[in-house]
Amino acid sequence: MNNTVNDINRVCTEIKNMLMQKNLAYGDSALEPVRIFSKADPTEQILVRIDDKLSRFARGKEYPGDNDIDDLIGYLVLLKIAKERNAKA
């Protein structure tokens, strides 16, 4: 395999591991939220999280220690899963 293929594999594995670790730490809060205040469906809630992340990024207000690119990729993966689940429902 060439370097780019190896890098794609490595980065995708890192994102997968991050998502699985966060899912274990926080529960399935993105795709099956507790809904204490918000009644929005998971897809809409993920879109809000993406908007918030992009807003902070655009304004230069990132939090120290956050990895905005990985977070955005993670949210987009979760959005894809949410949309797939909606299509099956």
C-alpha positions in Angstrom: 0.0 0.0 0.0 1.1 3.5 -0.6 1.6 6.2 2.1 -1.7 7.9 1.4 -3.7 4.6 1.7 -1.8 3.9 5.0 -2.6 7.4 6.3 -6.3 7.1 5.4 -6.4 3.8 7.2 -4.7 5.2 10.3 -6.8 8.3 10.5 -10.1 6.4 10.1 -9.0 4.0 12.8 -8.2 6.9 15.1 -11.7 8.4 14.5 -13.4 5.0 15.0 -11.5 4.6 18.3 -12.4 8.1 19.5 -16.1 7.6 18.7 -16.2 4.2 20.5 -14.3 5.6 23.5 -16.7 8.6 23.8 -19.7 6.3 23.3 -18.5 4.1 26.2 -17.8 7.2 28.4 -21.0 9.2 27.6 -23.4 6.5 26.6 -25.2 6.6 23.3 -26.0 10.3 24.0 -25.8 11.4 20.4 -28.1 8.8 18.8 -30.2 8.0 21.8 -30.4 11.2 23.9 -32.0 11.3 27.3 -34.3 14.2 26.3 -34.6 16.1 29.5 -35.2 19.5 27.9 -34.9 19.1 24.2 -37.3 17.0 22.2 -35.4 17.3 18.9 -34.6 14.1 17.1 -31.0 12.8 17.1 -30.4 14.1 13.6 -31.3 17.7 14.5 -29.3 17.5 17.7 -26.2 16.4 15.9 -26.7 19.2 13.4 -26.8 21.7 16.3 -23.6 20.2 17.7 -21.9 20.6 14.3 -23.1 24.2 14.0 -21.8 25.0 17.5 -18.4 23.4 16.7 -18.2 25.3 13.4 -19.2 28.6 15.0 -16.5 28.3 17.7 -14.0 27.3 15.0 -14.9 30.3 12.7 -14.7 32.7 15.7 -11.3 31.4 16.8 -12.9 30.2 20.1 -11.7 26.7 20.2 -11.2 25.1 23.7 -7.7 24.1 24.6 -7.3 20.4 24.3 -10.2 20.0 21.8 -9.4 18.5 18.4 -12.0 20.3 16.3 -11.2 18.4 13.1 -11.6 15.0 14.8 -14.8 16.2 16.6 -16.3 17.4 13.3 -15.4 14.1 11.5 -17.0 12.3 14.5 -20.2 14.3 14.3 -20.4 13.7 10.6 -20.1 10.0 11.1 -22.8 10.1 13.8 -25.0 12.2 11.4 -24.5 9.5 8.7 -25.6 6.8 11.1 -28.6 8.9 12.3 -29.7 9.5 8.7 -29.3 5.8 7.9 -31.4 4.8 10.9 -34.1 7.3 9.9 -34.3 5.9 6.4 -34.8 2.4 7.8 -37.5 3.5 10.2 
